[in-house]
Amino acid sequence: MLLRMRRLGAGALAVAVLVTVFGVLPAQAQQDFVESDPAVVRAREQVTSAQLAAHQAAAELEATSQARDSVQADIDAHAARLVELGHQRDELAFVKGLLQAAMRDRAVALYRNGGDGTGIASVGDAASALQAARRRTLSEAAAESNRRAARKLEETRTQLAAVQAATRDEADQLAAERTRLDALAAQQEQRQAVVDQRVAEANVALAQARVIGALHAAGEPVMGPSTLTAEQLAGWVIAQGFHPRISTDLMSLAQIFIDEGRDEGVRGDMAFAQSVIETGGFQSAPANNYAGIGWCDTCKVGNQFPNPQEGVRAQIQLLRQYADSGVTASQLAHPVSPYLYGADPDAAVRKFDKFYARGWAPTWSDMGNGNWATDPNYSGKVISVYRRMVTYSQGG
């Protein structure tokens, strides 16, 4: 007992003294003393600071990954454009060759037929005059054909020069993008190392805080059964005067929260309360996204879900990741949502199992400050909504 009091610091010692003198303190009073312990305050601040640093590092890594994907897409586009330009160049070169050959053939044929037919024939030689006239007609037709061919040849040369210039430009851009990609790959590797370090530091701070009792499971745990029904959840929303704009009726949506929560051992009614905060009473839930998944301060759009169940399922699965430090994709009741971590099921499983913040928020009091949301008051808002729902269900 003495060792424990020393580890907890002066605040815990004061609790022990008061218990000795006055008897057992009420639970809330004990908790108040623990909360005021400088060691507890310091430990919580360290956890918050370390987790924020890890979240920031992860956000920078994600930005680098997205930039790398964008550059890779540009490289693929440039490579495809080079192939297309190569085909155009070959076609134009072929046309150029045909035009040059045709012009040569006409010149040779005209020469073999006696020139352009403009020589003076003998006055009395009618046959020669007729032949000369025919030659002049053929020569004029050949000359006009050659002029057209010459114009076409010049256009072809101009187009070919443009294609060759575009090819050089595309090749230069492709080389530049590949250089960018190499730089981003190196940056991604460096940032991954930073993330790993920050996560390790956060986990150490979290473990130390738990050892001294700075973190506790009191309040509203994320995991567990729902206590409110779908009727009570939907009734509360309606009673507040909200006007939900969702792709299903409110009762059905509330029941999805209850069912999906039950499947994963997550409190679906609390998740519903979270969605009230995220969507303004379900008045703004684009693409069935009820929890702001994928949205950030610089993001233009969040994750999109094809139907309400997929939106809720992704939310529930992500909540379990934050709450359950040991969860893996194989333990989920349903496959990892393809709208959460991508359509490739194997990649989605890997990403789910490598989520760096698993177990960082076992209670709703741990949410915010980077866990799900950056707002330090986030958890209080969700808990407040939930407790108002409870009061409503009790007829209060």
Secondary structure per residue as TSV (DSSP state, phi and psi in degrees):
chain	resnum	aa	ss	phi	psi
A	1	M	-	360.0	-40.6
A	2	L	H	-64.3	-43.3
A	3	L	H	-61.0	-40.2
A	4	R	H	-65.1	-40.6
A	5	M	H	-65.4	-38.4
A	6	R	H	-65.5	-39.9
A	7	R	H	-65.8	-36.3
A	8	L	H	-81.0	-21.8
A	9	G	-	97.5	-171.6
A	10	A	H	-65.0	-35.3
A	11	G	H	-61.4	-44.0
A	12	A	H	-66.7	-35.9
A	13	L	H	-63.4	-40.4
A	14	A	H	-61.6	-39.9
A	15	V	H	-60.1	-44.6
A	16	A	H	-62.7	-41.7
A	17	V	H	-63.7	-44.9
A	18	L	H	-66.0	-36.2
A	19	V	H	-63.9	-41.1
A	20	T	H	-63.7	-41.6
A	21	V	H	-79.5	-45.9
A	22	F	H	-107.8	-2.3
A	23	G	-	97.2	-169.5
A	24	V	-	-70.4	128.0
A	25	L	-	-80.5	151.6
A	26	P	-	-57.5	152.4
A	27	A	H	-57.8	-41.9
A	28	Q	H	-65.0	-38.0
A	29	A	H	-65.4	-42.9
A	30	Q	H	-58.3	-44.1
A	31	Q	H	-63.7	-38.5
A	32	D	H	-61.0	-41.0
A	33	F	H	-65.7	-42.0
A	34	V	H	-62.0	-42.1
A	35	E	H	-61.7	-31.6
A	36	S	H	-86.9	-6.3
A	37	D	-	-61.7	123.8
A	38	P	H	-55.6	-36.1
A	39	A	H	-65.0	-37.8
A	40	V	H	-67.3	-46.3
A	41	V	H	-59.6	-46.2
A	42	R	H	-64.2	-41.1
A	43	A	H	-64.5	-41.6
A	44	R	H	-65.8	-39.9
A	45	E	H	-62.8	-38.5
A	46	Q	H	-66.2	-40.2
A	47	V	H	-63.3	-47.8
A	48	T	H	-60.4	-46.3
A	49	S	H	-63.1	-44.4
A	50	A	H	-66.5	-39.9
A	51	Q	H	-69.1	-38.8
A	52	L	H	-61.2	-41.9
A	53	A	H	-63.2	-39.6
A	54	A	H	-66.9	-42.3
A	55	H	H	-63.0	-40.8
A	56	Q	H	-64.5	-43.5
A	57	A	H	-62.8	-40.3
A	58	A	H	-65.7	-38.2
A	59	A	H	-64.4	-39.9
A	60	E	H	-66.7	-38.5
A	61	L	H	-63.8	-42.7
A	62	E	H	-63.9	-40.5
A	63	A	H	-62.4	-41.7
A	64	T	H	-65.0	-40.9
A	65	S	H	-62.8	-42.1
A	66	Q	H	-66.0	-39.4
A	67	A	H	-63.5	-40.2
A	68	R	H	-64.8	-41.7
A	69	D	H	-62.4	-39.4
A	70	S	H	-65.5	-42.6
A	71	V	H	-65.5	-40.0
A	72	Q	H	-62.2	-38.4
A	73	A	H	-64.0	-39.3
A	74	D	H	-63.9	-41.4
A	75	I	H	-61.4	-43.8
A	76	D	H	-62.5	-39.3
A	77	A	H	-66.7	-42.8
A	78	H	H	-64.4	-41.0
A	79	A	H	-63.1	-42.1
A	80	A	H	-64.8	-39.0
A	81	R	H	-64.6	-38.3
A	82	L	H	-63.4	-39.7
A	83	V	H	-63.1	-44.8
A	84	E	H	-62.4	-43.8
A	85	L	H	-64.8	-34.4
A	86	G	H	-62.0	-42.1
A	87	H	H	-64.1	-42.9
A	88	Q	H	-62.8	-42.6
A	89	R	H	-60.9	-44.1
A	90	D	H	-64.2	-41.1
A	91	E	H	-65.4	-43.6
A	92	L	H	-66.7	-38.9
A	93	A	H	-64.0	-37.5
A	94	F	H	-66.1	-45.1
A	95	V	H	-62.4	-42.0
A	96	K	H	-58.7	-44.3
A	97	G	H	-62.6	-41.6
A	98	L	H	-62.9	-43.6
A	99	L	H	-64.5	-42.6
A	100	Q	H	-64.9	-40.8
A	101	A	H	-65.8	-40.7
A	102	A	H	-64.2	-40.5
A	103	M	H	-66.5	-38.4
A	104	R	H	-64.5	-43.6
A	105	D	H	-62.2	-40.2
A	106	R	H	-66.2	-40.4
A	107	A	H	-63.2	-41.3
A	108	V	H	-66.4	-43.9
A	109	A	H	-63.6	-41.0
A	110	L	H	-64.8	-39.9
A	111	Y	H	-64.5	-43.0
A	112	R	H	-66.8	-25.8
A	113	N	T	-91.0	15.2
A	114	G	T	94.5	31.1
A	115	G	T	82.5	-153.7
A	116	D	T	-92.5	2.2
A	117	G	S	77.2	23.0
A	118	T	-	-98.9	-0.8
A	119	G	S	-63.6	156.5
A	120	I	-	-85.2	122.0
A	121	A	-	-85.8	158.5
A	122	S	-	-61.6	142.6
A	123	V	T	-60.5	-37.8
A	124	G	T	-92.0	1.4
A	125	D	-	-97.3	87.1
A	126	A	H	-63.2	-38.1
A	127	A	H	-64.8	-40.7
A	128	S	H	-66.2	-39.8
A	129	A	H	-62.4	-42.0
A	130	L	H	-64.0	-41.7
A	131	Q	H	-65.5	-38.3
A	132	A	H	-65.3	-41.4
A	133	A	H	-61.3	-41.8
A	134	R	H	-62.7	-41.1
A	135	R	H	-64.8	-39.7
A	136	R	H	-62.2	-41.8
A	137	T	H	-62.2	-46.1
A	138	L	H	-64.8	-39.2
A	139	S	H	-64.1	-43.1
A	140	E	H	-63.5	-40.7
A	141	A	H	-64.2	-42.2
A	142	A	H	-64.8	-40.8
A	143	A	H	-63.0	-42.9
A	144	E	H	-64.2	-41.0
A	145	S	H	-62.8	-41.1
A	146	N	H	-66.0	-38.1
A	147	R	H	-62.0	-43.8
A	148	R	H	-62.4	-43.3
A	149	A	H	-63.5	-38.3
A	150	A	H	-64.5	-42.9
A	151	R	H	-62.0	-44.6
A	152	K	H	-63.2	-38.0
A	153	L	H	-64.7	-41.9
A	154	E	H	-65.0	-41.6
A	155	E	H	-61.5	-41.9
A	156	T	H	-63.9	-42.2
A	157	R	H	-62.1	-42.1
A	158	T	H	-62.0	-46.2
A	159	Q	H	-62.9	-41.4
A	160	L	H	-64.3	-40.8
A	161	A	H	-63.4	-40.5
A	162	A	H	-64.1	-42.2
A	163	V	H	-64.8	-41.1
A	164	Q	H	-64.9	-38.9
A	165	A	H	-65.7	-42.7
A	166	A	H	-63.4	-36.6
A	167	T	H	-63.8	-43.8
A	168	R	H	-62.8	-41.0
A	169	D	H	-64.1	-45.2
A	170	E	H	-62.5	-40.0
A	171	A	H	-64.4	-40.0
A	172	D	H	-64.4	-44.0
A	173	Q	H	-64.7	-39.1
A	174	L	H	-62.5	-42.9
A	175	A	H	-63.5	-41.6
A	176	A	H	-64.5	-41.7
A	177	E	H	-66.9	-36.4
A	178	R	H	-66.9	-35.2
A	179	T	H	-65.0	-42.9
A	180	R	H	-60.9	-41.7
A	181	L	H	-62.9	-42.2
A	182	D	H	-61.5	-42.3
A	183	A	H	-64.4	-42.4
A	184	L	H	-67.0	-35.2
A	185	A	H	-63.1	-42.2
A	186	A	H	-65.8	-41.4
A	187	Q	H	-64.5	-39.7
A	188	Q	H	-62.7	-41.4
A	189	E	H	-63.2	-41.8
A	190	Q	H	-64.7	-43.1
A	191	R	H	-70.1	-31.2
A	192	Q	H	-63.4	-39.5
A	193	A	H	-63.9	-38.9
A	194	V	H	-64.6	-44.2
A	195	V	H	-58.5	-48.1
A	196	D	H	-58.1	-41.5
A	197	Q	H	-66.9	-45.4
A	198	R	H	-65.5	-38.9
A	199	V	H	-65.1	-41.7
A	200	A	H	-61.8	-42.5
A	201	E	H	-63.4	-40.6
A	202	A	H	-64.8	-39.9
A	203	N	H	-67.4	-36.6
A	204	V	H	-64.0	-46.6
A	205	A	H	-61.5	-39.3
A	206	L	H	-64.7	-43.6
A	207	A	H	-64.8	-42.1
A	208	Q	H	-64.7	-40.3
A	209	A	H	-63.8	-37.6
A	210	R	H	-69.7	-35.0
A	211	V	H	-62.5	-41.9
A	212	I	T	-88.9	3.4
A	213	G	T	80.1	20.5
A	214	A	-	-73.7	-21.9
A	215	L	S	-114.1	142.3
A	216	H	-	-141.9	160.9
A	217	A	-	-91.9	9.1
A	218	A	-	-69.1	159.7
A	219	G	S	102.6	-130.2
A	220	E	-	-120.9	98.4
A	221	P	B	-66.1	149.7
A	222	V	S	-74.4	-39.4
A	223	M	B	-87.2	152.6
A	224	G	S	131.8	178.2
A	225	P	-	-82.0	154.5
A	226	S	-	-75.3	146.1
A	227	T	-	-107.5	-21.0
A	228	L	S	-98.8	152.5
A	229	T	-	-94.2	167.7
A	230	A	H	-61.4	-38.0
A	231	E	H	-62.9	-42.3
A	232	Q	H	-67.0	-40.2
A	233	L	H	-64.1	-49.6
A	234	A	H	-65.1	-39.1
A	235	G	H	-61.9	-40.4
A	236	W	H	-63.8	-43.8
A	237	V	H	-59.3	-44.5
A	238	I	H	-65.5	-39.3
A	239	A	H	-65.1	-24.7
A	240	Q	T	-80.5	-7.5
A	241	G	T	82.4	15.4
A	242	F	-	-70.8	156.3
A	243	H	-	-124.4	83.5
A	244	P	-	-57.9	137.9
A	245	R	-	-118.0	85.8
A	246	I	-	-130.7	166.1
A	247	S	S	-88.7	8.9
A	248	T	S	-145.9	175.2
A	249	D	-	-78.5	154.0
A	250	L	H	-61.3	-39.3
A	251	M	H	-62.9	-43.0
A	252	S	H	-64.0	-40.8
A	253	L	H	-64.0	-43.9
A	254	A	H	-60.2	-38.9
A	255	Q	H	-67.2	-34.4
A	256	I	H	-61.9	-41.1
A	257	F	H	-60.9	-44.3
A	258	I	H	-63.6	-46.5
A	259	D	H	-67.7	-48.0
A	260	E	H	-65.8	-37.4
A	261	G	H	-63.1	-43.9
A	262	R	H	-60.4	-41.8
A	263	D	H	-60.5	-35.8
A	264	E	H	-104.0	3.2
A	265	G	T	72.6	22.6
A	266	V	B	-106.5	144.2
A	267	R	-	-71.9	101.8
A	268	G	H	-65.2	-30.6
A	269	D	H	-70.0	-35.1
A	270	M	H	-69.2	-37.7
A	271	A	H	-63.2	-36.1
A	272	F	H	-63.8	-42.2
A	273	A	H	-62.5	-40.1
A	274	Q	H	-58.2	-42.6
A	275	S	H	-67.1	-30.7
A	276	V	H	-59.6	-43.3
A	277	I	H	-66.3	-45.6
A	278	E	H	-68.1	-30.8
A	279	T	H	-112.1	1.5
A	280	G	T	65.1	48.9
A	281	G	T	72.5	34.5
A	282	F	T	63.9	23.8
A	283	Q	T	-87.7	-12.8
A	284	S	-	-144.7	94.3
A	285	A	-	-135.3	70.3
A	286	P	G	-62.0	137.9
A	287	A	G	55.2	37.1
A	288	N	G	58.6	28.5
A	289	N	-	-98.4	104.9
A	290	Y	-	-99.7	2.8
A	291	A	S	-134.8	16.0
A	292	G	-	66.9	24.3
A	293	I	T	-66.0	126.7
A	294	G	T	88.5	-11.4
A	295	W	-	-82.4	145.2
A	296	C	-	-150.8	179.7
A	297	D	T	-63.0	-29.7
A	298	T	T	-111.6	4.3
A	299	C	-	-85.7	137.1
A	300	K	S	-81.9	-26.5
A	301	V	-	-153.3	149.2
A	302	G	-	-96.1	-170.3
A	303	N	-	-63.7	148.7
A	304	Q	-	-118.4	138.4
A	305	F	-	-124.9	138.2
A	306	P	S	-72.7	-20.2
A	307	N	S	-155.0	166.5
A	308	P	H	-58.6	-40.4
A	309	Q	H	-62.4	-41.2
A	310	E	H	-65.4	-37.8
A	311	G	H	-64.0	-44.3
A	312	V	H	-69.1	-41.4
A	313	R	H	-59.8	-44.0
A	314	A	H	-62.3	-41.6
A	315	Q	H	-61.9	-45.9
A	316	I	H	-64.4	-43.4
A	317	Q	H	-63.6	-39.9
A	318	L	H	-68.8	-37.6
A	319	L	H	-62.0	-40.2
A	320	R	H	-65.6	-36.5
A	321	Q	H	-59.6	-44.3
A	322	Y	H	-66.7	-31.3
A	323	A	H	-93.0	-31.2
A	324	D	-	-110.9	105.0
A	325	S	T	-67.4	-20.1
A	326	G	T	-104.6	2.9
A	327	V	-	-70.6	141.5
A	328	T	-	-128.4	165.5
A	329	A	G	-59.9	-32.4
A	330	S	G	-68.4	-17.2
A	331	Q	G	-91.9	-7.9
A	332	L	S	-70.8	149.8
A	333	A	S	-71.8	-27.2
A	334	H	S	-127.9	154.3
A	335	P	-	-56.7	153.3
A	336	V	-	-54.9	133.2
A	337	S	-	-58.1	124.4
A	338	P	H	-67.6	-13.7
A	339	Y	H	-94.4	1.8
A	340	L	H	-102.5	-45.5
A	341	Y	H	-126.1	14.6
A	342	G	-	106.0	157.8
A	343	A	S	-74.2	-23.3
A	344	D	-	-72.2	112.2
A	345	P	H	-62.6	-37.4
A	346	D	H	-67.0	-43.6
A	347	A	H	-64.7	-38.3
A	348	A	H	-63.1	-40.4
A	349	V	H	-64.1	-44.6
A	350	R	H	-61.4	-44.1
A	351	K	H	-65.6	-39.3
A	352	F	H	-62.4	-46.8
A	353	D	H	-70.8	-20.3
A	354	K	T	-98.6	6.8
A	355	F	-	-55.8	118.8
A	356	Y	T	-71.4	-21.5
A	357	A	T	-101.5	21.5
A	358	R	T	-59.3	129.5
A	359	G	T	81.3	5.3
A	360	W	S	-78.8	-14.3
A	361	A	-	-138.3	71.5
A	362	P	S	-70.3	-21.9
A	363	T	B	-121.9	160.9
A	364	W	G	-66.5	-22.1
A	365	S	G	-66.9	-19.3
A	366	D	G	-87.4	-7.4
A	367	M	-	-78.1	156.7
A	368	G	B	94.0	179.9
A	369	N	T	54.4	35.7
A	370	G	T	105.5	-27.9
A	371	N	B	-80.4	103.0
A	372	W	S	74.8	-48.6
A	373	A	-	-138.0	154.7
A	374	T	S	-83.6	-19.5
A	375	D	-	-61.5	119.9
A	376	P	T	-66.9	-18.2
A	377	N	T	-97.9	8.8
A	378	Y	H	-58.4	-48.0
A	379	S	H	-62.5	-40.6
A	380	G	H	-62.5	-36.9
A	381	K	H	-65.2	-44.6
A	382	V	H	-65.0	-46.4
A	383	I	H	-62.5	-39.2
A	384	S	H	-61.5	-44.6
A	385	V	H	-62.0	-44.4
A	386	Y	H	-61.2	-44.4
A	387	R	H	-67.5	-32.0
A	388	R	H	-66.7	-35.2
A	389	M	H	-64.4	-42.7
A	390	V	H	-61.8	-45.3
A	391	T	H	-60.0	-41.5
A	392	Y	H	-62.6	-43.4
A	393	S	H	-66.7	-23.8
A	394	Q	T	-90.7	4.8
A	395	G	T	82.1	15.8
A	396	G	-	-85.0	360.0
